[in-house]
Amino acid sequence: MWDWLADNASLVQAAVGAITAFVWLFYLQILVSGLRRQRRTDILIHLGGSQTLDARTFVSNLGFEPIYVLEILLTVWTGDGARETSIVDRTETPKKDLTTPSATTFQGPLKTGNFVDIGSVQDLLQRARGNMTDVLDNDAVNRIEVKVAAISAASSAIVAAKRQFEVEPAEGDCRIRPRTLYATQIRSIWGRYFLKRELQARLTE
């Protein structure tokens, strides 16, 4: 045994070095994965309190880093197609009824683990009507999408999430049904690039 080790010392050293390098690479991968997970954003968009137009819409930050909400977009589908508009400002409520100037908008920081109530589905549609030239009746709406764009505190890059909801007629009212279990995170380079271009284009409108 010892003779074999002595005769193959260089081979044994190479094997031990390879195993050591593999172990270090394994731990490095765990470390990098942990850091990526800490920097990764996770924005949740969900409804609560009702399954009708009175349902409250909540935006939660489940990531490890704070985010700053830049824009909230609502896409509305009717028989005439899809229309998208900003709903980040509380245009459905008179300014005199708001307690503070900052209450006029949902732009602002959102700490990790915190959430903000951006209004009922009815409120979101009301804000959308204020930005559209044509009439938008509740009965004509068959689907909506809420998209939240923010800045990540970890990288100062655009991060976003979106979630769609079906709007179904139900006994004189509308029933709101999510199309997916969770919000879809927009993390791809192209997805964030096109969203950034869209937000920049809105500055010139």
C-alpha positions, 0 to 999 in steps of 0.5 A: 500500500505504502509502496504504491502511494510512494510510486504514485505520489504525483497522481495522488496529489493531483487527485487530492487537488482535484477533489479539493477544488471540487469541494471549493467550487461546490461551496462557492456555488452555494455562496453565489446562489445565496447572494443571488437569492438575496438580491433577487426581487419577488413582487406579489400582486394579489386580491383580498376581501372579495371576489367582485369588483370590491376586491382589494388589490395588494402589492407586496415586496417578498424580496430581501431588499427594499424596492421603490415603486415607480409605476403601476400599469393596468391593461384592460381587455374588452371586445375592442382589444387591449388598452394600457394606462397608468394607475399609480396616482389616486385620481379617483379620490379628490385631493381634499379628501386625502390626508397627506400629499404623498397619499395622492400616489403609490410611488414610493419605497416598499420595504421587504415584507411590507405591502400596500393596498392600491385600491379595489378593482373598481378603483383601478378601473376608475383611474383607467377611465380618467386616462382614456378618451372612450367609455369603459363600462364594467360589463365590457371588461373581460380581463385585466392585468396589473403590472408593477415596475420598481427600482431594486435597492440592490442594483438600481435596475428596473424590476417588475411583476405582472398578474392577470385576472379574468372578469366574469359576469355573475348575478348582476355583478362581476367575479374576479378570478386570477389566471395564475397562482402567483404573479409573473416576475419580469426578470429577463434582460429583454423583458426589463429592457422593453419595460424600461423603454415603455416607461421612458416613452411615457415621459414624453406623452 
